[in-house]
Amino acid sequence: MLRLGAMVVAMELAAVVVAYGYFGWPILVVGAPALVGTVLVLLFVRASEAPVRRLQAHRAARWDPEAALPGGLMSGFFDVSGQRPR
């Protein structure tokens, strides 16, 4: 995602530079806000992916037997005790 976003910003910056060379300063009225908007959208998408990555890591660890915490609802139910019933 980061490389693709950097590529999009680089291509947009190159387009603004070429348009500035051809049309002059009026292109900056449209090009600069578009460039800033693209960067803001990419930052928002990057920030919104963090909770998704944490959730995926939590779901992956939930079924990992080594990462499971001991105990639970039926933790002592099947333990064999040392006493015999009378």
C-alpha positions in Angstrom: 0.0 0.0 0.0 2.8 2.4 0.9 4.7 1.9 -2.4 1.5 2.2 -4.5 0.6 5.4 -2.6 4.1 6.8 -3.2 3.8 6.0 -6.9 0.5 7.8 -7.2 1.8 10.9 -5.5 4.9 10.9 -7.6 2.9 10.6 -10.8 0.6 13.3 -9.7 3.5 15.6 -8.8 5.1 14.9 -12.2 1.8 15.8 -13.9 1.6 19.1 -12.0 5.2 19.9 -12.9 4.6 19.2 -16.6 1.3 21.2 -16.6 3.0 24.1 -14.8 5.7 24.1 -17.5 3.0 24.2 -20.2 0.2 26.4 -18.7 2.1 28.4 -16.0 1.1 29.3 -12.5 -2.8 29.0 -12.9 -2.5 25.2 -12.9 -1.3 25.4 -9.3 -4.9 26.6 -8.4 -6.1 23.1 -9.3 -3.0 21.0 -9.0 -1.8 21.9 -5.5 -5.1 21.2 -3.7 -5.5 17.9 -5.7 -2.0 16.9 -4.6 -2.7 17.8 -0.9 -6.1 16.0 -1.1 -4.4 12.8 -2.5 -1.9 12.9 0.3 -4.6 13.3 3.0 -6.7 10.5 1.6 -3.6 8.2 1.6 -2.8 9.1 5.2 -6.5 8.4 6.2 -6.4 5.0 4.5 -3.1 4.2 6.1 -4.5 5.1 9.6 -7.7 3.2 9.0 -5.7 0.0 8.2 -4.1 -0.2 11.7 -7.2 -1.5 13.5 -7.8 -4.0 10.8 -4.2 -5.3 11.1 -4.6 -5.6 14.9 -7.9 -7.5 14.5 -6.3 -9.9 12.0 -3.4 -10.5 14.4 -5.8 -11.1 17.2 -7.9 -13.6 15.2 -4.8 -15.4 14.1 -3.6 -15.7 17.7 -7.0 -16.9 18.9 -6.6 -20.3 17.3 -2.9 -20.8 18.0 -2.6 -23.4 20.7 0.8 -22.1 22.0 -0.7 -18.6 22.4 -3.8 -19.8 24.3 -4.0 -18.8 27.9 -4.5 -21.6 30.5 -7.8 -21.8 32.2 -11.3 -21.1 31.1 -14.8 -22.3 31.8 -14.1 -26.0 31.8 -10.5 -25.8 32.9 -10.7 -28.1 35.9 -13.6 -30.3 34.9 -11.6 -33.1 33.3 -8.7 -33.1 35.8 -8.2 -36.4 37.6 -7.9 -35.8 41.3 -5.8 -37.9 43.6 -8.7 -38.9 45.9 -10.9 -41.9 45.3 -14.7 -41.7 45.8 -16.1 -43.8 48.7 
